[in-house]
Amino acid sequence: MFNNNKILVVIPARGGSKGIPRKNIRLLDGKPLIAYSIEIAKASAYVDDVVVTTDDSEIALLSEKFGASVIRRSEELARDDIPLDPVIHDAVIRKEKLAFDEYDIVITLQPTSPLLKTSTLDGAIEKFDDFAIDSVISVVDDRHLSWGFDEKNQRYFPNYIERLNRQYLPKNFRETGAILASRRNCIFENSRIGTNIDLIEVSRMESVDIDNYDDWWVAENYLQKKKIAIVVNAYDEIGTGHVYRCLSIASKLVFHEVLFLLDSSHQLGIDIVNNYNYKYQVYHGEKDLINVLRQYAPQMVINDILDTSKEYITQLKEEGYFVVNFEDLGVGTEVADVVFDALYEHDIGQSNIFTGHKYYILKDEFYFQPSKLITQAVNNVLITFGGTDPNNFTEKVIDSILATNYEGRINVILGLGYDGLERLIDKYESNQSIQIYRNVSDISEFMFKADIIFTSAGRTMYEVCSLGVPTICLCQNEREMTHVFANSSNGFINMGLGEVIDNQQIINQFVSLVNDYELRIEMNKKMLQIDLKNGFENIWAIVREEYRKFLLKR
């Protein structure tokens, strides 16, 4: 009841829907379509009664199970050519007889608008606080450049005065069909609308009206849409790979809302995410991170921050989040819902941890590059040691190559975190064969054109493997030494811990590989036998299944 007005919601639901057969009882994201409108109405702070008018026994049964009363309409009122006015009028008259009472406001709520919010329904009811209002209709701002057609003169004409971008056009409202609310004295057999009409504007999501299978697909994707928080950072010690992986994940979560959460003390990560135009928020320490998460209220939290503590992950779980971690070797893995680690090929015995290259996520640009064709001559060498290269292997490898008889091109790609760019440029600026780049946006092009690549045993090894380019690896630290993917059986030459490798060893290995055409062909073949283009699909299949179990437990 609202201001002493008794309110009835009438939901019309025929059994003979044509666009989508049996539409009203089909499962939409696991629940009958008719159930959504019933639940929306029953959750209202003002609605007194909810009635479904139908000609179908299955719809009637389901409606009652979800808490609505049912009016069985006649065959005459269930015909395709019958408008809603006599249907609603019939339902109101019969419901009032059954209730021995009269209603003051009657609301037609369409079952084909499952995304309507109860708050919107209540907002429509609150408009009747103005006694001059007879009816309220739900609408959506549908402004766009549109055209009409003059049947008499057989000519098209513009429905606008001036061509403007959409946001600068005047508002143009389209009825959504979700809500038509009127005072009882406006309900007749041939009309449900009074003379003084107000509108309630709904969001684009709430405006979805299911009339065909395309509409159904849109509605289901909206219902399955989740708020996902991605906690990730980039700084000299850990490099930039974590951020780029998360950007690749975000680019594939097109049906979900994603927010990056970045530590305020690590500007490098903030700059990268900002450059990609994703929404982000900074936090100041773990306590503030938890507060930011509470404000955002995601269903899922993705951590790509290396080793986590049990206390941190436990707190996330206590907040009710589904937790997904990447490259986590900390004790937080014991309580996380799912952990993925592409860099470690060994099974560590925990059922929630998934390891190996099948869980690596390539950057989008690598999906469309052709495979490398190996040539006898080596004319292009690429040196790229990630975002920071803390041991400065870049300079070490350049000096080693220059000490050989190699006369081809040397491309050097440095990350945003590399320290010493100007000094490196000054040192090699007189050598025309060396080209130094920083933070390129098309690294796959450089890799594809290279005949040999020098890199570390981090995520880059998967990228070069996807193209089949012969590669020599130098491990940056002991942790990279455990990344066993970069081995000879997968087509790599792994020289081990780079800091204990001297220049002469690099020279010998480089010269040997340049001169061994058959070995380079063999490395190429081994790499290309490995499927690296379904990593996200493999990950998300597991996440979906584990999230389903997570919801069942709750």
N, C-alpha and C positions, 0 to 999 in steps of 0.2 A: 504494500500500500504506500502511496505517495500523497502527502497532504490530504489525507482522508479519501483519496481516490483509489478504488479497488481496481486492480490491473489484471487483465487476462492476456496471456500470450497464446496465439493460435499458430500452429506450425502445419502448413499444408503439405502432405506427402502422398502423392499418388504412387500406385504400384506399377503403372504402365509407362514409365519413363522411356523415351526412345533413343536419345543421344547416347546414353550409357544405360543399358538394360539393368534393371533392378538396382538402380543407382542408390536409392535411399538406404538399402540394407547392406550394400557392399562395404567391405572393411577399408577404411581410409586410415593409413598408419596404425592398423591394428584395432580400429574401433568402427562400428557402423556409422555411416554418414549421418543418419538421423539422430544419433546420440549426441553429436556436437551441439546442435541447436537446443536440444532439451537441456543439456548441462549448462549452456550459456544462460538460458532463461531461469533455471532453478537456482543458479548462483547469484541472481540479482538481489539487491537489497530491497527492491520494491515490488517485484512480481508476486502476485497472490496465487495464481493458478496457471498451469501450462497444459494445453490440450493439443493433441495431434489429430487432425482430420484426415482420414485415409479410407481407401476402398480395399486395402490389402491386409490380409490376416497376419502375414509375417511382419509387416511394418507395425501393425497394432501390437503384436506380442512384444517386439523389441522396444517399442515406445513405453509400454507399461513397465518393462524391466528396468528402464532408465528413469522411471519416476513420473512419467506424464500420464494424464488420463487420455482416453481415446474416444473420438466421435467417428462412428462408421458412416461415411457419406454414401449416398445413393449412387447407382450406376449412372444416372443422369448427370450428377455433379462430378463424375470422374471421367467424363469424355474429354478428348484432346482439345476440342474447340470451346470448352467452357472456361471463361475467365475466372480470376480468383474472387471477385467481388461476391457473387452468390455463394461460393464455397465458404468464405469467411463469415458471411451473414448467417448461413445455416448453422455453422459451428457455434457461433455466439448465442443464437437463440436456443439451441438445444442444450448448451452448457449451462445457460442461465436457468433453464427449466430444471435441470438435474441438481443445480446448486441452490435452488429456491432463492436466488439472489440476482442482482443486476451488477454489471461492471461499469466503471466510469471511463476507463481507457482500454482500448483493444489494440494489441500490437500483432501485426503479421510478421512472423520471423521465418525467413526462408531456410530450409534445411541445406540448401546449396551454398550457404555462406558460412562454412564451418570455422573460418578464421576470425569471425567477429569476436570482439572482446566484451565481456560482461560489463566492463566500465563504460564502453560505448553505448550499450543498451541502456544502462542507468543514466548516462548523459542525455540520451534521447527522452527518457521519461522526465528528467528534471526540467526539460524545456517547457513542460506543461505547468510549471510554476507561474508562467504568464497565462492568465486566464483568457487572453485574446487568441491564443494559439489553438487551432483546431486539429492540425495534423503535423507530424514530423516525419521526414523522409531521409534515409541515409544516402549520401552522395560522396563521390570522390572527385578531386580536382583532376580533370582530364584534358587540360589545355594542350593544344597542339595545332599545327598548321593543317587545317582540314578544308575539304571542298564539298560543295553540294552539286546537284544536277537539276537543271531546268528541263522538266519533261516536255513542256510546251515547245520550247525553242531548241531542245536537244543540245544543250550546251552546259559545260561545267562552269562553275563560278566559285571563287574563293570565299570562305567563311571568315575572312579576316580583312582588316584594312591595311595593315602594314606587316611585311615579313620580318619577324623577330625571332630570336632564340626563344626556346620554350619557356624559360624562366621569366622572360620579360613580356610574355603574352598575358592578356587579362584572364582571370580565373574563369574556367568553364566547367560547370559541374555536371557529372553524369550520375544518374541514379544507379545504385549498386543492387537494389532489390532486396537487400538484407533486412531492412527495417522499414515498415510503414505503420506508424502509430497514429491513432486518431481517437478523439473523444467518442464515447458510445453513441452520442446523438448524430454522428456522421456516418455510422455503419448502416448501409442499406443494401438491398439485393443487387443494385446496379452501381454502387459507389461506396468507396471507403475513405474518401478524402474530403476534408472541409474546405472552406474558402480561404482561411488564413493559415498559410503553410510556412513552417520553419524547416530548415535543413540542418542535419548533423553531418559534418565532414568526417570521413573515416580515412584511415591510412591506405596506401596501395595494397598492403597485405590483406587488410580486412575487406577490401573491395572484391576479392576473388569470388566469382560466382561460378560454380561448377555446372557447366552446360555440356561439355564434351571431354574427351580424354586428355586433351592438352590442358584444360583447366584442372582436371584431376591431378595431373603430374605436377602442376605448379603448386596446388594446395598441399600435396603430400610433401613436396620439398620444403615448403614453409614450415609444416608441422615437424619435420625432422631436423630443421635448422637448429644449430646449437651455438651457444656463446663459448668460444674457445680462447683461453688466455695462453699465450706463448711466452714463457720466461726464458730469456736468452741474453747472452752478452758477448762482446768481442773486445779483446785487449791483447797486448803484446804476448803475454804468457800463453794464452790459449788460441790465439789467431782469430781468423774471421770465418772459418768453416762452419761453425755452429750457427751463426747468423744466416749464412747463405743457405744452409740446409732448411732452416725454419722459413726462410723466404720461399723456397721451393715448395714446402708443405703448404704455406698460406696460399700460394698461387693455385693450388689444386683444391682448396677448400672453398670453392666458389658458392656453395649453397649454405655456408655457415658464416657467422660473424666472428671475426678474428681481431684480437687486440694484443699487440706486443707489449711486454712489460720489461723494461730495461733499467739496469742499475745506473743511477745518476753519476756514479764515479767512473764509468767507462764510456767516454764520449765516442769512441770509435764505433761501437755497436749502435749508438743513437744516430750517428751520422749515416750509417749504411741503411738502416731501416727508414729513416727520414727521406733518404734519396729515392727509395722505392715507393714512397707515398702511402705506406700502410699506416693505419692508426696505431699510435703507441702512447704509452704513459711511462714516466720514469718513477722509480721508487728510491727511497733512501734507507737502505738496510732491510733486513729480513722482516722486522716488525712492521715496517711501513708497507712492505710487499703484501703481507697478509691483509692489512687494512685496505689496500688497493683492490685486492681480489674480492674482499667482502663487498666493496662498493660495486664492482663490476658484476659479481654473482655469476660466474661462468658455470657451465655443466662440466667442462673438461679443462684441465691444466696440463700443458705440455712443458716439461723442463728440459732444456738443452744447455745445462750449466756444468757438465761433467759430474763429479762425485757429489752426491747429496747425503745429508745426515738423516738419521732415522727420525729425529725430532721434527725436522722441517716437513718431511713427507707425511708423518703421522698427523701433524697439524692440518695439512691440506686434506687428509682423509677425514679428520674430525669435522672439517667445514663442509663435508659432503661432496667434494669434487672427485671426479674420475681422473686419476693421475697417470700420465704417460711420460716416461723419461727416455732420454737418448744418451748413449755413451756414458752411462752411469756405472761406476765400479764401487760406489760407496754403499754403506749399510742401508741407505734409504731405499735401495732396490727391494729389500725384504718386505716393505709395506706398500710399494707402488703397485698399481694395478697391472701395468704393462711396461716393460723395459725393452728397448731395441738397441742393439749395438752391432752395426755392420762391420766395424773395424776388427772385431774379435770373432774368429771362426770357431772357437771351441765352445762346447756345451758346458756351462758351469753348474748345472744341476738344479736350477730353480725354474719351476714351470711357468713363471711369469716373465722370464727373460728369453728373448729371441735374438740369436746372433747369426752373423754371416752376411755375405755380400748380397743375398736376396732381399735384404732390408735396407740397401743403400738407395738414396733418392738422388737421382741425377738432376742437375739443373735443366730447365726446359730446353735450353739451346742445344743440348746434346741429343735430344730425341730426333732431330732432323738432319744431323750430319751423316754423310755417307761413311762407309768404312774406309780405312786407310789402305791404299795400294802401295806396296813396298817397291822402291826402285833401287837399282844397283848403286847409284851415286847418292851420297849424303851431302846435301847442299843447304839444309836448314836445320839448325839445332835450337830447341826451346829450353830455356832455363826458368823454372818457376817453383819457388819453394814456399808457396802459401802467403797468407796475409801479413806475417811478421818476419819470418826467417830469423829467429833469434840467434842462431849460430853463424849467420851470414855465409851460408853455403853458396849463395849466389856468386859472391866475389871469388870464392875458392874454386868453383867450377869454371868460371870465366878464365881465370888465370891458368888453369890446367889445360883448357882447350887451346888457348893462345900459345901454349908451349908446344903444341903439336904442329903438324904441317897443314892442318885444316884451314881452308881458304873460303869456306862458305859463310852463310849468314848466321848470326847468333841473335836470336830474339830473347830479351830478358823481360819477364813480367813480374813486377813487384806489387805487393799488396799495400793497402792503406797504412798498415802498421809497421812497414819497413822503416828502420831507422838508419839514415845515412844515404838517402837518395842523392843529394847534391854532391856528396863526396864521390859516389859511384859514377855519376855523370862526368864530373871533372876528370876522373881517372881514365875514362875510356872514350871521351868525346872525340879524340883524334882518330879513333879506329872506326872507319866507315862500315865495317862489317857488323858492328854491334849496335843494335837498336834497343833502347830501354823504354819500357812502358810501365805505367802505374795504374792498377785497378781497372783493367780493360773490361768492357761490357760484353765482349764476344770472344772469350778465351778459347772456345771450341774451334774457332777459325784458326787461331794460332796453333793449336794442338794438331788439327787436321793437316795443316801445311808442313808441320815439322817432320823430319825424317828420324830424329832421335830426341827424346825428352829427358831432361834431368829434373827430378822432383823428390819430395820427401815421401815417407810412407804414411801419409795422411789421406784425406778424402780425394785428393787429386789423382791418386793411383786408380780409382774407379773410373774417373772421367777419361783418362788416357786409355784405359782398358776398353771402354765402350767404343773407342775409335780404332783400336788396334795399332797404336804407335809404339815401337820399341822404346823401352824406358829403363833408365838407370836410377835406382833409388838410394838416397842417403837418409838414414833415420835421424831425426832431430833430437830424440831423447830415448830413455829407456822405455817409456810408454809406447812410442812408435815401434820399438823392437818387437812388441807383442802383436803388432798388426801383421799377421802372417799372410794376408792376401797377396802382398807383393813378394811372390816367390817364383821360382823358375817354372813350376808346373802351370802357373797362370800367365807366363810370358814375360816376367820381369827379371831384371838383374838387380838384386838387392845387395848392396855393398856393406850393409850393417850400420853401426853407429858412426855417423859422419864425422864426429869430432875426433875420432881416433884414426880416420882415414887420411893419409897424406896426399899431396898433390900428385906425386908420381903414381900412386895406385889409381887415381882417377884418370890420369893420362893413359896408363896402360889399358884400363878397361874401355875407355872411349875409343882408342885406336883399334883395339881388338874388335869392338862392335862395328865400327865403321867399315872395317875390312872383311867382316863376315856377313856377306849377303844372305847366305842360307840360314844363319842364326836369326837374322832379323825377320825373315819370312816365317820361320818357325814361331818366333815370339808373337808375331801378328796373328797367326792362326790360333794359337792358344788363347790369346785375349778375346778374339771374336767368337769363340765357342761359349763364352760366359754371357748369360742373359742378365743385363743390368738395367733393363728398361721397364721393369715392372715392380720396382722397389716400393713405390707409394701404394700401388694396388695391394701388394703383399702385406704391407703394414696396416693399411686401412681395413682390410678384411679381418685381421686379428682384432683391431680396435673395435670394430662394429660388434663382433661376437662377444668380446670381453665386456663391452659396455652394456650389451643386452643382459649378460649374466649379472652385471653390477646393478642394473635396474631391478632385476628379479629379486636380488638379495634385499634391496631396500623396501 
